[in-house]
Amino acid sequence: MTEDTKETVTINGGKYILEDMSAEQQYMVKQLKDLNNKTSQTQMVLDQCQVAARGFTGALIASLKPAEETPIETPTEALESIEAPLTGAAASAAFDAAKVN
């Protein structure tokens, strides 16, 4: 291999040919490459966890907000809202339908 095609590593601004390094130095370079890969993978997992946590936080906050409540009519208000006055069975049915439990 020519010097241009040999694998090099840059450390503190200096360029070093990997095969010219001792076995121990080459081992340290491999360790550093592996650690850089693990750091990148861990950062990706951290990013995923942070995004998921924000999503769950938002969902929790939304679930804790009180739902828009529809106004509850009293039986009297329900009967007053009917245009024609009811009597007998129709009035009783309207009253039962408007009961608040």
MARBA-6806 format. One record per residue (C-alpha): residue number from 1; x, y, z. Coordinates in Angstrom, 1 decimal. Last residue first. Layout:
N
{NUM; {X; Y; Z}}
...
END
This chain:
101
{101; {-78.3; 11.2; 38.6}}
{100; {-79.9; 14.2; 37.0}}
{99; {-83.4; 13.7; 35.8}}
{98; {-84.3; 15.2; 32.4}}
{97; {-85.6; 12.0; 30.8}}
{96; {-87.8; 11.4; 33.8}}
{95; {-89.3; 14.9; 33.6}}
{94; {-89.9; 14.5; 29.9}}
{93; {-91.6; 11.1; 30.4}}
{92; {-93.8; 12.6; 33.2}}
{91; {-94.8; 15.6; 31.1}}
{90; {-95.7; 13.3; 28.2}}
{89; {-97.7; 11.0; 30.6}}
{88; {-99.9; 13.8; 31.9}}
{87; {-99.4; 17.3; 30.7}}
{86; {-96.8; 19.0; 28.6}}
{85; {-96.7; 22.7; 27.8}}
{84; {-95.6; 23.4; 24.2}}
{83; {-92.1; 24.9; 23.8}}
{82; {-90.0; 22.6; 25.9}}
{81; {-87.2; 24.6; 27.5}}
{80; {-89.3; 25.0; 30.7}}
{79; {-89.4; 21.2; 31.2}}
{78; {-85.7; 20.9; 31.0}}
{77; {-85.2; 23.8; 33.3}}
{76; {-87.5; 22.2; 35.8}}
{75; {-85.7; 18.9; 35.6}}
{74; {-82.4; 20.7; 36.3}}
{73; {-80.2; 21.2; 33.3}}
{72; {-76.7; 20.1; 33.4}}
{71; {-74.3; 22.3; 31.4}}
{70; {-72.1; 20.3; 29.2}}
{69; {-68.7; 20.0; 30.7}}
{68; {-65.6; 20.5; 28.7}}
{67; {-63.3; 17.7; 29.9}}
{66; {-61.2; 18.6; 32.9}}
{65; {-57.5; 18.7; 32.1}}
{64; {-55.7; 15.7; 33.6}}
{63; {-55.7; 13.8; 30.3}}
{62; {-54.0; 16.6; 28.5}}
{61; {-51.3; 16.8; 31.1}}
{60; {-50.8; 13.0; 30.8}}
{59; {-50.6; 13.1; 27.0}}
{58; {-48.1; 16.0; 27.1}}
{57; {-46.0; 14.2; 29.6}}
{56; {-46.2; 11.0; 27.6}}
{55; {-45.1; 12.8; 24.4}}
{54; {-42.3; 14.7; 26.3}}
{53; {-41.1; 11.3; 27.7}}
{52; {-41.1; 9.8; 24.2}}
{51; {-39.0; 12.6; 22.8}}
{50; {-36.6; 12.3; 25.7}}
{49; {-36.4; 8.6; 25.4}}
{48; {-35.8; 8.8; 21.6}}
{47; {-33.0; 11.4; 22.1}}
{46; {-31.4; 9.2; 24.8}}
{45; {-31.5; 6.2; 22.5}}
{44; {-29.9; 8.3; 19.7}}
{43; {-27.2; 9.6; 22.1}}
{42; {-26.5; 6.0; 23.2}}
{41; {-25.9; 5.0; 19.6}}
{40; {-23.6; 7.9; 19.0}}
{39; {-21.7; 7.2; 22.3}}
{38; {-21.5; 3.5; 21.4}}
{37; {-20.0; 4.4; 18.0}}
{36; {-17.5; 6.8; 19.6}}
{35; {-16.6; 4.1; 22.2}}
{34; {-16.0; 1.6; 19.5}}
{33; {-13.7; 4.0; 17.6}}
{32; {-11.8; 4.8; 20.8}}
{31; {-11.4; 1.1; 21.6}}
{30; {-10.1; 0.5; 18.1}}
{29; {-7.6; 3.4; 18.4}}
{28; {-6.5; 1.9; 21.8}}
{27; {-5.9; -1.5; 20.2}}
{26; {-3.9; 0.1; 17.5}}
{25; {-1.8; 1.9; 20.1}}
{24; {-1.2; -1.5; 22.0}}
{23; {-0.3; -3.2; 18.8}}
{22; {2.3; -0.5; 18.0}}
{21; {1.5; 2.1; 15.4}}
{20; {2.9; 2.0; 11.9}}
{19; {-0.1; 0.1; 10.7}}
{18; {-2.4; 2.9; 11.8}}
{17; {-0.6; 5.7; 9.9}}
{16; {-0.6; 8.8; 12.0}}
{15; {-1.9; 12.3; 11.1}}
{14; {-1.2; 15.0; 13.7}}
{13; {-3.8; 17.6; 14.7}}
{12; {-4.2; 16.3; 18.2}}
{11; {-4.8; 12.8; 16.9}}
{10; {-5.7; 12.1; 13.3}}
{9; {-5.9; 8.4; 12.2}}
{8; {-4.6; 6.9; 9.1}}
{7; {-5.5; 3.9; 7.0}}
{6; {-2.9; 3.4; 4.2}}
{5; {-4.0; 4.5; 0.7}}
{4; {-2.0; 7.7; 0.5}}
{3; {1.1; 6.1; 2.0}}
{2; {1.1; 3.5; -0.7}}
{1; {0.0; 0.0; 0.0}}
END
